[in-house]
Amino acid sequence: MPFTPFHFGPGAAIKAAIPTCFSFTTFCYTQGVTDLETAYYLLRGEYPVHRFFHTYLGATLIGAFCALTGRPLCEYLLRIWTSPLFSPLNTFFTGPAKIPWRVAFFTALIGTYSHVFFDSIMHPDITPLRPFSTANPMLHVVSSDLLHVICLTLGVAGALVLSRRRRL
């Protein structure tokens, strides 16, 4: 994905499908943290820009890091967003501001693995199976345009389901 928020779409769909087992805030956090590596190499003008954290081995490590650091950070953000200070956001961020550890780890790993999976489809510099293989079997399995449409569609569908569920 050329822009981290495209990754949020699948996260919204997963949140809609299993709302009590998945933390959308933790998922978004993992997307940003994973792409810090890419931003670093882009700013330095070095290629490849997708390196260790865009492998499944690196995603496992960054997922554990994101679970450990993201749980307290995301709980704090949820407490702020659901406070009276941000009452308009209460419509979108309802429910407890507590993220169980099992949910934090599950979500962080889903976040980092899905990040590598989707980026593997469109970026030729990714070697997701490294150090075991330099192959990228997912490269161009669908076009980049279709991948963007899929992510956006999943995001809209997830948002609609979550919105409908909250109204009921």
N, C-alpha and C positions, 0 to 999 in steps of 0.2 A: 504494500500500500504506500502511496506517496505521502500520505497524510494520516497520522495516527488515528484521528476520530473515525475513519472508515472502519477501523477494527471494533468500534463500539456497537455497531449494528448487530453482529452475532451475539454480543454480550447481552443486549436488550432482549433478544429472542430467547436466550437461555434463561434469563431472569424471569421472563414471562412463563416459560415452561416449568421451571422448578424454583419458584420464588423463595421458598424457605431454605433452600440448600445452596443458594448462590447469592453473592454480594456484587451488585453492579458497580459500586464504588471501588471495591477492591479490583475488579476486572479492569476498570478504566485506569486505575493506578498502575497495574502491570503493563498496560499498553504503553504508557508514557515512559516508564522506567526502561522497558525493553528498547524503546527507540532512542534512549539517551546515547547508546552506542553508535547508532547511525548518525545522529546529530553531531557527535564528536568528530567522526571521520569526515562527514560532509564539510564541517567548518574548517577542518585541517586540509581539505582538498585531497584526501588520501582514498585510494581505491584498493580493495573493495570496502564498501561502507557497511555491509552486513557481515559481521564476523562471528566471534564466539557466542555471543548472546542470541544470535539468530541460528543456532544449532539446537537440536533437542537436548543435548547434554547441557549446554549453556542455559537453555530455557528452564531446565530442572533447577539449576542453581539460582537463577534469577527469580524463579517462582517461589522457592523457599525464602529468599531474601524479601520478596514482596509480601509474602504472607506474614512474616515476622514484623516487618516495618509498616506494612499497609493496614494491618488490623487496628492498631491503636490510632494511626493517622485517620483512617476512614471512619472509625467510631467517633472521633473528635469532630470531623467534618459533618457527619450525620447529626450529631447533637446540635451543632451550630445551625445547620440548614433547617432543622425541625423546630428550632426555637421561635418564640414570638417575634424576634428581631427580623426573621426572614419568613414571615407568615405566608406570603404568596407562594413560596417554594414548598410549603407544607402539603400542598396538593400533590406534588410529585414525589416527595420524600416522606412517606408515612411509615409507621411501624417502628419497631424498636431500633435504637441506635447501637445495639450490641451485635457483634459479629462473632459467632462461635469459632474456635480455632479450627475445627474440622471444615467449616465453611470457608474460612480464610485460606487454608491450604488447598482445598479443592478448587476454589475460584482462581487462585493465583496460578495454579498449574494449568487449568483450562485456559486461562488468559495467555500465559506465555507459550503454551503448545499451539494454541490457535493462531497466535501472532506469527510464529515460525511457519505454520502450515500455509496461511494466506499469503505471507510474503514470499514463500517458496514458489508460489504459482506465478508471480509476476517479476521477480527480481533475479536476473541471471547470475548475480554474484553470491547468491546464497548456496551454501553447501550444508543442508540441514542434518545430514547424517554423519558429519565429521565428528570424531577422528576415524570412524569406521569406514567411511566412503566419501569420495568427493562428488558423487552423483547427486543430482537434484531431479528425482523422478516426477515431481509435480510441476516443473517449469512449463508454462504455457498449456497446461491441461485445459484451461479455458482462457479466453482473452481477458486482458486487463479491464476492458470496458464492462464485460459481463461480470467479472469479479466485483467491480464497484457497484453494479446494479444489484447483485446478490446481497452484498453487505448493507446497502441502503434499504433494500426491501426487507431484510431481516430486522433492521432497526425500526422501520416504520411499523411492521407487523408486531414486533415486541412492544413498542410504545402504545399501539392501539389496544393490545390485549391488557397491558398493565393499567392503562387509563380506564378501560371498561371494567376491569376487576375492581378498581378503587371506587368507581361510581356505584357498583353493586354492594 
